[in-house]
Amino acid sequence: MPITSADATVAIVDGRLAMNADGDVDVYLDTPDQTPLTRTEPHATLRFEGDDYRAALELDADQLAALQEALSADGGDA
């Protein structure tokens, strides 16, 4: 499900090689079709897709709860 569009900067470092990409991205929230059986399984995935790159962040139950708490504490502007 698409959430919003945003500006993003991605930095990739591999040994002595470093690359940066920035620009507009679309942000998506994906949830599993089946309810996760354990707290360590992915409960949600945030995807960021831009013209030059894509990134995904899988969140288990504790990470998702921490993200929800951070967004709530900041009034949703985090």
VMD Tcl script that builds the backbone (N, CA, C; Angstrom):
set m [mol new atoms 234]
animate dup $m
set s [atomselect $m all]
$s set {name element resname resid chain x y z} {
  {N N MET 1 A 0.847 -1.160 0.000}
  {CA C MET 1 A 0.000 0.000 0.000}
  {C C MET 1 A 0.900 1.232 0.000}
  {N N PRO 2 A 0.719 2.136 -0.940}
  {CA C PRO 2 A 1.519 3.359 -0.941}
  {C C PRO 2 A 1.123 4.259 0.234}
  {N N ILE 3 A 2.127 4.826 0.898}
  {CA C ILE 3 A 1.860 5.709 2.026}
  {C C ILE 3 A 2.010 7.163 1.610}
  {N N THR 4 A 3.159 7.504 1.054}
  {CA C THR 4 A 3.450 8.896 0.748}
  {C C THR 4 A 4.645 8.984 -0.184}
  {N N SER 5 A 4.946 10.168 -0.602}
  {CA C SER 5 A 6.188 10.453 -1.310}
  {C C SER 5 A 7.078 11.222 -0.348}
  {N N ALA 6 A 8.390 11.070 -0.520}
  {CA C ALA 6 A 9.321 11.721 0.401}
  {C C ALA 6 A 10.636 11.982 -0.306}
  {N N ASP 7 A 11.469 12.784 0.321}
  {CA C ASP 7 A 12.843 12.966 -0.110}
  {C C ASP 7 A 13.691 12.014 0.716}
  {N N ALA 8 A 14.675 11.380 0.083}
  {CA C ALA 8 A 15.506 10.424 0.807}
  {C C ALA 8 A 16.947 10.527 0.347}
  {N N THR 9 A 17.836 10.163 1.252}
  {CA C THR 9 A 19.251 10.048 0.943}
  {C C THR 9 A 19.690 8.665 1.390}
  {N N VAL 10 A 20.342 7.934 0.497}
  {CA C VAL 10 A 20.819 6.596 0.795}
  {C C VAL 10 A 22.333 6.601 0.679}
  {N N ALA 11 A 23.007 6.062 1.675}
  {CA C ALA 11 A 24.461 5.932 1.646}
  {C C ALA 11 A 24.811 4.458 1.765}
  {N N ILE 12 A 25.662 3.986 0.877}
  {CA C ILE 12 A 26.104 2.601 0.883}
  {C C ILE 12 A 27.619 2.610 1.035}
  {N N VAL 13 A 28.110 1.900 2.040}
  {CA C VAL 13 A 29.549 1.812 2.267}
  {C C VAL 13 A 29.927 0.344 2.272}
  {N N ASP 14 A 30.908 -0.004 1.441}
  {CA C ASP 14 A 31.402 -1.374 1.357}
  {C C ASP 14 A 32.925 -1.308 1.352}
  {N N GLY 15 A 33.500 -1.505 2.520}
  {CA C GLY 15 A 34.944 -1.377 2.623}
  {C C GLY 15 A 35.360 0.061 2.391}
  {N N ARG 16 A 36.196 0.283 1.383}
  {CA C ARG 16 A 36.666 1.641 1.088}
  {C C ARG 16 A 35.819 2.327 0.034}
  {N N LEU 17 A 34.831 1.649 -0.506}
  {CA C LEU 17 A 33.953 2.208 -1.526}
  {C C LEU 17 A 32.686 2.760 -0.869}
  {N N ALA 18 A 32.345 4.001 -1.189}
  {CA C ALA 18 A 31.128 4.621 -0.646}
  {C C ALA 18 A 30.358 5.265 -1.790}
  {N N MET 19 A 29.031 5.106 -1.775}
  {CA C MET 19 A 28.157 5.685 -2.795}
  {C C MET 19 A 26.977 6.355 -2.109}
  {N N ASN 20 A 26.493 7.418 -2.700}
  {CA C ASN 20 A 25.312 8.121 -2.203}
  {C C ASN 20 A 24.315 8.290 -3.333}
  {N N ALA 21 A 23.049 8.253 -2.989}
  {CA C ALA 21 A 21.972 8.562 -3.936}
  {C C ALA 21 A 20.920 9.334 -3.161}
  {N N ASP 22 A 20.364 10.346 -3.792}
  {CA C ASP 22 A 19.278 11.057 -3.140}
  {C C ASP 22 A 18.260 11.486 -4.181}
  {N N GLY 23 A 17.062 11.745 -3.697}
  {CA C GLY 23 A 15.997 12.159 -4.598}
  {C C GLY 23 A 14.642 11.811 -4.028}
  {N N ASP 24 A 13.652 11.910 -4.871}
  {CA C ASP 24 A 12.282 11.606 -4.464}
  {C C ASP 24 A 12.070 10.100 -4.443}
  {N N VAL 25 A 11.348 9.634 -3.451}
  {CA C VAL 25 A 10.993 8.228 -3.350}
  {C C VAL 25 A 9.518 8.100 -3.019}
  {N N ASP 26 A 8.955 6.970 -3.382}
  {CA C ASP 26 A 7.630 6.597 -2.918}
  {C C ASP 26 A 7.820 5.637 -1.759}
  {N N VAL 27 A 6.995 5.775 -0.725}
  {CA C VAL 27 A 7.097 4.941 0.460}
  {C C VAL 27 A 5.890 4.013 0.506}
  {N N TYR 28 A 6.164 2.723 0.691}
  {CA C TYR 28 A 5.110 1.710 0.728}
  {C C TYR 28 A 5.186 0.948 2.045}
  {N N LEU 29 A 4.048 0.509 2.537}
  {CA C LEU 29 A 3.968 -0.349 3.713}
  {C C LEU 29 A 3.365 -1.679 3.283}
  {N N ASP 30 A 4.127 -2.745 3.460}
  {CA C ASP 30 A 3.653 -4.092 3.129}
  {C C ASP 30 A 3.508 -4.884 4.419}
  {N N THR 31 A 2.444 -5.667 4.505}
  {CA C THR 31 A 2.235 -6.550 5.650}
  {C C THR 31 A 2.081 -7.975 5.123}
  {N N PRO 32 A 2.471 -8.969 5.925}
  {CA C PRO 32 A 2.372 -10.353 5.461}
  {C C PRO 32 A 0.915 -10.780 5.286}
  {N N ASP 33 A 0.705 -11.724 4.367}
  {CA C ASP 33 A -0.646 -12.249 4.146}
  {C C ASP 33 A -1.150 -13.028 5.350}
  {N N GLN 34 A -0.236 -13.729 6.020}
  {CA C GLN 34 A -0.593 -14.524 7.193}
  {C C GLN 34 A -0.055 -13.837 8.443}
  {N N THR 35 A -0.750 -13.983 9.547}
  {CA C THR 35 A -0.293 -13.423 10.817}
  {C C THR 35 A 1.005 -14.109 11.221}
  {N N PRO 36 A 2.052 -13.335 11.529}
  {CA C PRO 36 A 3.316 -13.949 11.957}
  {C C PRO 36 A 3.109 -14.801 13.207}
  {N N LEU 37 A 3.808 -15.942 13.257}
  {CA C LEU 37 A 3.655 -16.854 14.381}
  {C C LEU 37 A 4.537 -16.464 15.562}
  {N N THR 38 A 5.633 -15.764 15.296}
  {CA C THR 38 A 6.533 -15.370 16.373}
  {C C THR 38 A 6.800 -13.868 16.285}
  {N N ARG 39 A 7.303 -13.307 17.373}
  {CA C ARG 39 A 7.613 -11.877 17.412}
  {C C ARG 39 A 8.812 -11.526 16.539}
  {N N THR 40 A 9.641 -12.522 16.203}
  {CA C THR 40 A 10.853 -12.245 15.426}
  {C C THR 40 A 10.625 -12.309 13.921}
  {N N GLU 41 A 9.484 -12.816 13.495}
  {CA C GLU 41 A 9.168 -12.836 12.063}
  {C C GLU 41 A 8.795 -11.429 11.598}
  {N N PRO 42 A 8.968 -11.138 10.304}
  {CA C PRO 42 A 8.579 -9.811 9.801}
  {C C PRO 42 A 7.084 -9.550 10.011}
  {N N HIS 43 A 6.785 -8.423 10.643}
  {CA C HIS 43 A 5.403 -7.993 10.859}
  {C C HIS 43 A 5.000 -6.920 9.856}
  {N N ALA 44 A 5.982 -6.223 9.299}
  {CA C ALA 44 A 5.732 -5.191 8.290}
  {C C ALA 44 A 7.038 -4.916 7.547}
  {N N THR 45 A 6.898 -4.419 6.332}
  {CA C THR 45 A 8.058 -4.023 5.536}
  {C C THR 45 A 7.794 -2.635 4.974}
  {N N LEU 46 A 8.715 -1.718 5.229}
  {CA C LEU 46 A 8.673 -0.394 4.605}
  {C C LEU 46 A 9.553 -0.455 3.366}
  {N N ARG 47 A 8.990 -0.065 2.225}
  {CA C ARG 47 A 9.765 -0.040 0.974}
  {C C ARG 47 A 9.882 1.397 0.508}
  {N N PHE 48 A 11.074 1.731 0.033}
  {CA C PHE 48 A 11.360 3.059 -0.505}
  {C C PHE 48 A 11.821 2.856 -1.941}
  {N N GLU 49 A 11.117 3.440 -2.902}
  {CA C GLU 49 A 11.443 3.245 -4.310}
  {C C GLU 49 A 11.600 4.585 -4.998}
  {N N GLY 50 A 12.800 4.804 -5.560}
  {CA C GLY 50 A 13.097 6.011 -6.309}
  {C C GLY 50 A 13.543 5.653 -7.713}
  {N N ASP 51 A 13.906 6.649 -8.498}
  {CA C ASP 51 A 14.350 6.402 -9.863}
  {C C ASP 51 A 15.640 5.599 -9.911}
  {N N ASP 52 A 16.544 5.845 -8.961}
  {CA C ASP 52 A 17.865 5.239 -9.013}
  {C C ASP 52 A 18.103 4.139 -7.996}
  {N N TYR 53 A 17.185 3.902 -7.104}
  {CA C TYR 53 A 17.434 2.902 -6.071}
  {C C TYR 53 A 16.135 2.442 -5.421}
  {N N ARG 54 A 16.261 1.309 -4.735}
  {CA C ARG 54 A 15.168 0.768 -3.927}
  {C C ARG 54 A 15.758 0.274 -2.618}
  {N N ALA 55 A 15.004 0.378 -1.559}
  {CA C ALA 55 A 15.435 -0.133 -0.260}
  {C C ALA 55 A 14.213 -0.698 0.452}
  {N N ALA 56 A 14.454 -1.693 1.287}
  {CA C ALA 56 A 13.374 -2.287 2.069}
  {C C ALA 56 A 13.859 -2.453 3.505}
  {N N LEU 57 A 12.971 -2.221 4.436}
  {CA C LEU 57 A 13.265 -2.338 5.849}
  {C C LEU 57 A 12.217 -3.254 6.470}
  {N N GLU 58 A 12.643 -4.471 6.862}
  {CA C GLU 58 A 11.723 -5.407 7.505}
  {C C GLU 58 A 11.696 -5.133 8.998}
  {N N LEU 59 A 10.505 -5.130 9.561}
  {CA C LEU 59 A 10.325 -4.838 10.987}
  {C C LEU 59 A 9.679 -6.029 11.685}
  {N N ASP 60 A 10.331 -6.515 12.761}
  {CA C ASP 60 A 9.693 -7.552 13.565}
  {C C ASP 60 A 8.739 -6.872 14.552}
  {N N ALA 61 A 8.150 -7.625 15.441}
  {CA C ALA 61 A 7.124 -7.070 16.338}
  {C C ALA 61 A 7.680 -5.945 17.209}
  {N N ASP 62 A 8.861 -6.140 17.792}
  {CA C ASP 62 A 9.418 -5.118 18.677}
  {C C ASP 62 A 9.826 -3.867 17.899}
  {N N GLN 63 A 10.414 -4.049 16.729}
  {CA C GLN 63 A 10.814 -2.904 15.911}
  {C C GLN 63 A 9.594 -2.120 15.433}
  {N N LEU 64 A 8.537 -2.827 15.046}
  {CA C LEU 64 A 7.314 -2.161 14.616}
  {C C LEU 64 A 6.689 -1.381 15.762}
  {N N ALA 65 A 6.672 -1.966 16.956}
  {CA C ALA 65 A 6.122 -1.275 18.123}
  {C C ALA 65 A 6.943 -0.020 18.443}
  {N N ALA 66 A 8.275 -0.119 18.327}
  {CA C ALA 66 A 9.127 1.043 18.593}
  {C C ALA 66 A 8.873 2.148 17.570}
  {N N LEU 67 A 8.684 1.774 16.310}
  {CA C LEU 67 A 8.386 2.769 15.271}
  {C C LEU 67 A 7.049 3.445 15.541}
  {N N GLN 68 A 6.039 2.654 15.888}
  {CA C GLN 68 A 4.727 3.219 16.204}
  {C C GLN 68 A 4.813 4.163 17.399}
  {N N GLU 69 A 5.575 3.790 18.411}
  {CA C GLU 69 A 5.722 4.638 19.587}
  {C C GLU 69 A 6.440 5.947 19.233}
  {N N ALA 70 A 7.476 5.849 18.426}
  {CA C ALA 70 A 8.221 7.053 18.029}
  {C C ALA 70 A 7.338 7.992 17.215}
  {N N LEU 71 A 6.538 7.444 16.316}
  {CA C LEU 71 A 5.645 8.278 15.517}
  {C C LEU 71 A 4.566 8.912 16.385}
  {N N SER 72 A 4.046 8.175 17.350}
  {CA C SER 72 A 3.021 8.707 18.246}
  {C C SER 72 A 3.583 9.799 19.141}
  {N N ALA 73 A 4.794 9.591 19.649}
  {CA C ALA 73 A 5.417 10.568 20.550}
  {C C ALA 73 A 5.738 11.874 19.829}
  {N N ASP 74 A 5.987 11.763 18.531}
  {CA C ASP 74 A 6.341 12.943 17.752}
  {C C ASP 74 A 5.124 13.551 17.051}
  {N N GLY 75 A 3.961 13.057 17.388}
  {CA C GLY 75 A 2.747 13.566 16.767}
  {C C GLY 75 A 2.594 13.145 15.315}
  {N N GLY 76 A 3.331 12.083 14.915}
  {CA C GLY 76 A 3.230 11.597 13.552}
  {C C GLY 76 A 4.120 12.326 12.570}
  {N N ASP 77 A 4.968 13.232 13.054}
  {CA C ASP 77 A 5.833 13.995 12.157}
  {C C ASP 77 A 7.242 13.463 12.072}
  {N N ALA 78 A 7.503 12.268 12.598}
  {CA C ALA 78 A 8.863 11.710 12.585}
  {C C ALA 78 A 9.280 11.299 11.207}
}
mol reanalyze $m
mol bondsrecalc $m
mol representation Tube
mol addrep $m
